[in-house]
Amino acid sequence: MIEKVRVKHFTVLDDEIIEFAQGLNVVIGENGVGKSHILKLVYVLVSVLHQSKIASILPNKQTLQKMIAEKLLNVFRPDTLGRLVRRGRGRQRCEIKIFFTNSRNNLSFDFSSASKTDVNITQMPSSFLEDAPIFFPTREVLSIFPGFADLYRNKHIEFDQTYYDLCLALEATPLRGPRFNDVKPLLEPLETLIGGTVKVDNGRFYLAIPSKGNMEISLVAEGIRKIAMLAYLITNGALKDKGTLFWDEPETNLNPKLIKEVAKALIALAKSEIQIFIASHSLFLLRELEILLSSDGEDNQVLQKYFVLSHNDDRVELIQSDNINELEPIVSLDEALAQSDRYLDLD
C-alpha cells in the first residue's frame, strides 16, 4: 500500500507531504489546481516500480532513472522534463519521494528545471511491486481499443500513456474457475447495471445482452461504456486485491443514477483491499460516497482520506483530512449552494 508522497516544486505544488488512506482517497478541487497531476504522479511511480518487478533483470540505478524519466514524459507529455518543475526565480529542483507500507519499496529522486530527459535517484528501492496499477482517464477506451496499442507503439499520437497502459490491461483474457468465482461478488452488480456481460471478439468489445445478442460497444452510451470497462478489468483480474486504481473524474458523462452505482463500486473495490485514488469536482459523487460510508458499521468501515486543492494568491494550497466535513473550501459545494440561492431568488 502507498502511505504518502513528498512533493516539492512539482507543477503547481510547492512543498507538500500527502498522506494516503489504505482504502479510498478523494482529491477535490476546481480546474487547474493539480488534481490530475497528483493522481498521475503517484501512478507513474507505482507503474515504474511494478514494471521493474516484471523485468527479467532488476534494474540498476541508471536504468531505473531512465524508466522514471520516460514514464513522466509519456504520461504528462511536457516538451522537456524540466517543464514539470514549479516556476520560480532562477533554477528550481523538483524533489519526489514515495513511501510504502513495505519500506523496501520506497523511492526518491529529483530533477531540475533545466532537465530534458534526466532524473537523479536519491534512494533506490530494494524491492519492487507485485501488482500493476490501473489508471482510468476521463474518457473511456473500449470504443477506441481495436488496434490502439499497435498504433501507439508505431505512430506518434496525442494520447498520454495512461490510455496505452489501460489498453494493455484490457488485453488480458478473462479469469476462469475459482479465480473467477472470487471476483463474481464485485462483478455481478455492475453487469446488472449495464444489462449484460462484456465480451471480446476479434479484438473488438461487445456488450452481450441476454436474449438480444451482442451489441457493438461503440453503440452503447459512453457512461455505460465506462462501467463496462470497470467490469471487464474485474473479469480479467487486472483489478484485484492489493492492487491500485486511479480514476480521473469518474463522474464524467454519467447521469446521477450511474454515479450512485459507481460510488457503490468504488467502495466495494476498497473493501476488497484495492487502494482507490479518484479526482473529482462532483458534489453528487462526494455526497453519495459520504452517505454510503456513513451507513457502514465500524467493523466494516473503509479507511478514507480527502484532499482539497485551492488557489491561494500565487500558490496552490492543499488541505487534507479523513473527514470531508472538516475541509474548506470545497468549490463544488460552494457553487451548488450559491446556485440554490439564485434559484430561490427567482420567486
C-alpha positions in Angstrom: 0.0 0.0 0.0 1.1 3.6 -0.7 1.4 5.5 2.5 2.4 9.0 1.4 4.4 11.1 -1.1 6.6 14.1 -0.5 6.3 16.6 -3.4 8.5 19.7 -3.7 8.3 22.1 -6.6 6.2 19.8 -8.8 4.0 21.5 -11.4 1.6 23.7 -9.3 2.6 22.2 -5.9 5.1 23.9 -3.8 6.1 21.7 -0.8 3.7 19.1 0.4 3.6 15.8 2.2 0.4 14.0 1.1 -0.6 11.1 3.3 -3.0 8.5 1.9 -5.5 6.1 3.3 -5.3 2.3 2.6 -8.9 2.4 1.3 -10.4 5.5 -0.6 -8.6 8.7 -1.4 -10.5 11.6 -3.0 -8.8 14.6 -4.4 -11.2 17.6 -4.8 -10.7 21.0 -6.4 -11.6 23.3 -9.2 -9.9 23.2 -12.6 -6.2 24.0 -12.8 -5.2 23.2 -9.2 -3.4 19.9 -9.9 -5.9 17.2 -9.1 -5.0 15.1 -12.1 -1.3 15.8 -11.5 -1.3 14.2 -8.1 -3.0 11.0 -9.5 -0.7 10.8 -12.5 2.4 11.3 -10.4 1.6 8.6 -8.0 0.5 6.3 -10.9 3.9 6.9 -12.6 5.8 5.9 -9.5 3.8 2.8 -8.8 3.8 1.8 -12.5 7.6 2.1 -12.8 8.2 0.1 -9.6 5.9 -2.7 -10.9 7.5 -2.6 -14.4 10.8 -3.1 -12.7 9.5 -6.2 -10.9 8.4 -8.0 -14.2 11.7 -7.2 -15.9 13.9 -10.3 -16.4 16.8 -8.5 -14.7 16.1 -6.0 -11.9 17.2 -2.5 -13.0 20.3 -0.8 -11.7 20.2 2.9 -10.7 20.9 4.2 -14.2 18.3 2.0 -15.8 15.6 3.0 -13.2 16.4 6.7 -13.7 15.8 6.3 -17.4 12.5 4.4 -16.7 11.2 7.1 -14.4 12.1 9.9 -16.8 10.5 8.2 -19.8 7.3 7.4 -17.8 7.0 11.0 -16.6 7.4 12.3 -20.1 4.9 9.8 -21.6 2.2 10.4 -19.0 2.5 14.2 -18.6 3.6 15.0 -22.2 5.7 18.1 -21.4 8.2 19.3 -24.0 11.0 18.6 -21.6 11.1 17.1 -18.1 12.1 20.5 -16.6 8.7 21.8 -17.6 7.2 19.8 -14.7 9.2 21.9 -12.2 7.2 24.6 -10.5 8.1 28.0 -11.8 10.2 30.3 -9.5 13.1 32.7 -9.6 16.2 31.1 -11.1 16.6 27.3 -11.4 14.4 25.2 -9.2 14.7 21.5 -8.3 11.7 19.1 -8.1 12.0 16.5 -5.4 9.8 13.5 -5.2 9.7 10.7 -2.6 7.1 7.9 -2.3 6.6 5.8 0.9 5.0 2.4 1.1 3.9 0.1 3.9 6.9 -2.0 2.9 9.7 0.5 3.2 11.8 -1.6 0.9 9.7 -0.2 -2.0 10.5 3.4 -1.1 11.9 5.6 -3.8 13.1 9.2 -4.1 14.5 11.2 -6.9 14.9 14.8 -8.2 15.4 16.8 -11.3 15.9 20.5 -12.2 14.1 23.0 -14.3 16.9 22.6 -16.8 16.5 18.8 -17.1 15.5 17.5 -20.6 15.2 13.7 -20.0 17.2 13.0 -16.8 16.3 12.4 -13.2 18.6 11.7 -10.3 17.6 8.9 -7.9 18.5 9.7 -4.3 17.0 6.5 -2.8 16.9 3.2 -4.6 14.2 0.7 -3.7 15.4 -2.7 -2.7 12.1 -4.4 -3.6 9.6 -3.9 -6.4 5.8 -4.1 -6.6 3.9 -7.3 -7.5 0.7 -5.7 -8.9 0.2 -3.4 -11.8 -1.8 -0.2 -11.1 -4.8 0.7 -13.3 -5.4 4.3 -14.4 -8.8 5.4 -15.8 -8.5 8.7 -17.7 -11.6 10.8 -18.1 -12.5 9.2 -21.4 -13.4 5.5 -21.7 -11.2 3.4 -24.1 -13.3 0.4 -25.0 -14.6 2.1 -28.2 -11.0 3.0 -29.3 -9.4 -0.2 -28.2 -9.2 -2.1 -31.5 -5.6 -1.6 -32.8 -4.9 1.3 -30.4 -1.9 -0.4 -28.7 -0.2 -1.2 -32.0 -0.9 2.3 -33.3 0.5 3.9 -30.1 3.7 1.8 -30.4 4.3 2.6 -34.0 3.0 6.2 -34.5 3.1 9.4 -32.6 -0.5 10.1 -31.5 -1.6 12.8 -29.0 -2.8 10.5 -26.2 -0.8 10.3 -22.9 0.5 6.8 -22.0 -2.3 6.1 -19.5 -4.5 5.2 -22.5 -2.0 2.8 -23.8 -1.4 1.2 -20.4 -5.1 0.8 -20.0 -5.4 -0.9 -23.4 -2.7 -3.4 -22.3 -4.6 -4.2 -19.2 -7.7 -4.8 -21.2 -5.9 -7.3 -23.4 -5.7 -9.9 -20.6 -8.1 -12.8 -21.0 -11.0 -13.4 -18.6 -10.4 -15.4 -15.4 -11.7 -19.0 -15.1 -12.7 -21.4 -12.4 -12.1 -20.5 -8.7 -10.4 -17.2 -9.6 -13.4 -16.0 -11.5 -15.7 -17.1 -8.6 -13.7 -14.9 -6.3 -14.5 -11.7 -8.3 -18.2 -12.5 -9.0 -19.5 -10.6 -6.0 -17.8 -7.4 -7.4 -18.8 -8.1 -11.0 -22.5 -9.1 -10.7 -23.9 -5.6 -9.6 -22.0 -4.0 -12.5 -23.3 -6.5 -15.1 -26.8 -5.9 -13.8 -26.4 -2.2 -14.2 -25.1 -2.4 -17.8 -27.6 -5.1 -18.7 -25.2 -7.8 -19.9 -21.7 -9.0 -19.9 -18.6 -7.6 -21.7 -17.2 -9.8 -24.4 -14.2 -9.6 -26.8 -14.4 -10.9 -30.4 -11.5 -10.4 -32.8 -10.1 -7.5 -30.8 -13.4 -5.7 -30.5 -15.6 -5.2 -27.4 -19.3 -6.1 -27.3 -22.0 -5.9 -24.7 -23.7 -9.3 -24.7 -27.3 -8.7 -23.7 -29.4 -11.7 -22.7 -32.0 -12.7 -25.4 -30.8 -9.8 -27.6 -27.3 -10.9 -28.7 -24.1 -8.8 -28.9 -24.1 -5.0 -29.3 -21.0 -3.2 -30.5 -19.6 -1.3 -27.6 -19.4 1.9 -29.7 -23.2 1.8 -29.9 -23.5 1.8 -26.1 -23.8 5.1 -24.2 -20.5 6.4 -23.0 -21.5 6.3 -19.3 -22.3 2.6 -19.7 -19.0 2.0 -21.5 -17.1 3.4 -18.6 -18.8 0.9 -16.2 -18.3 -1.9 -18.7 -14.6 -1.1 -18.8 -14.5 -1.4 -15.0 -16.4 -4.7 -15.2 -14.1 -6.2 -17.7 -11.0 -5.3 -15.7 -12.5 -7.2 -12.8 -13.4 -10.1 -15.1 -9.8 -10.5 -16.4 -8.2 -10.0 -13.0 -6.4 -6.7 -13.8 -8.3 -5.2 -10.8 -7.7 -7.4 -7.8 -6.9 -7.3 -4.1 -3.8 -5.5 -3.1 -3.9 -3.5 -6.4 -4.3 0.2 -7.0 -6.9 2.0 -9.0 -6.6 5.7 -10.2 -9.7 7.2 -11.7 -9.7 10.8 -13.0 -13.2 12.4 -12.8 -15.3 9.2 -12.7 -18.4 11.2 -12.9 -17.7 12.5 -16.4 -20.6 11.6 -18.8 -22.5 9.8 -16.1 -26.1 10.7 -15.0 -26.8 10.7 -11.3 -28.2 7.1 -11.3 -24.9 5.8 -12.8 -22.8 8.0 -10.4 -24.6 6.3 -7.5 -23.6 2.9 -8.9 -20.0 4.0 -9.5 -19.8 5.1 -5.8 -21.0 1.7 -4.7 -18.5 0.0 -6.9 -15.6 2.2 -5.6 -16.5 1.3 -2.0 -16.8 -2.4 -2.9 -13.4 -2.3 -4.5 -11.9 -0.6 -1.5 -13.4 -3.2 0.8 -11.7 -5.9 -1.4 -8.4 -4.3 -0.5 -7.8 -2.3 -3.6 -6.4 1.1 -2.8 -8.5 3.8 -4.6 -7.5 7.2 -5.8 -10.0 9.5 -7.5 -10.0 13.1 -8.6 -13.4 14.8 -8.7 -15.4 18.1 -8.5 -18.8 16.4 -8.4 -20.7 17.3 -5.3 -23.2 14.5 -6.1 -20.4 11.9 -6.1 -18.9 13.2 -2.9 -22.2 13.2 -1.1 -23.0 9.7 -2.4 -19.7 8.4 -1.1 -20.3 10.1 2.2 -23.8 8.5 2.5 -22.6 5.0 1.7 -19.6 5.2 4.0 -21.7 6.6 6.9 -24.1 3.7 6.6 -21.4 1.1 7.2 -20.8 -0.2 10.7 -17.5 0.4 12.4 -16.4 -3.2 11.7 -16.9 -2.7 8.0 -15.6 0.8 7.6 -13.4 1.8 4.6 -10.4 3.9 5.6 -10.7 7.2 3.7 -8.9 10.5 3.1 -9.9 13.7 1.4 -7.7 16.3 -0.2 -8.9 19.8 -1.2 -6.7 21.9 -3.6 -7.5 25.6 -4.0 -5.8 28.7 -5.2 -4.3 30.9 -2.5 -2.7 34.1 -4.0 0.1 32.8 -6.3 0.2 29.2 -4.9 -2.0 26.2 -4.6 -2.9 25.2 -1.1 -3.6 21.6 -0.1 -5.7 20.7 2.9 -6.2 17.0 3.9 -8.4 15.2 6.3 -10.1 11.8 6.9 -13.4 13.6 7.4 -14.9 15.5 4.4 -16.9 17.8 6.7 -13.7 19.3 8.1 -12.5 20.5 4.8 -12.9 24.0 3.4 -13.2 25.4 0.8 -15.0 22.9 -1.4 -15.7 24.9 -4.6 -18.3 22.4 -5.9 -20.2 22.7 -2.6 -20.0 26.5 -2.5 -21.2 26.8 -6.1 -24.0 24.4 -5.6 -25.2 26.3 -2.6 -24.9 29.6 -4.5 -26.9 28.2 -7.3 -29.7 27.2 -4.9 -29.8 30.7 -3.6 -30.0 32.1 -7.1 -32.8 29.7 -7.9 -34.8 30.7 -4.8 -34.3 34.3 -5.7 -36.4 33.7 -8.9 -39.5 33.7 -6.7 
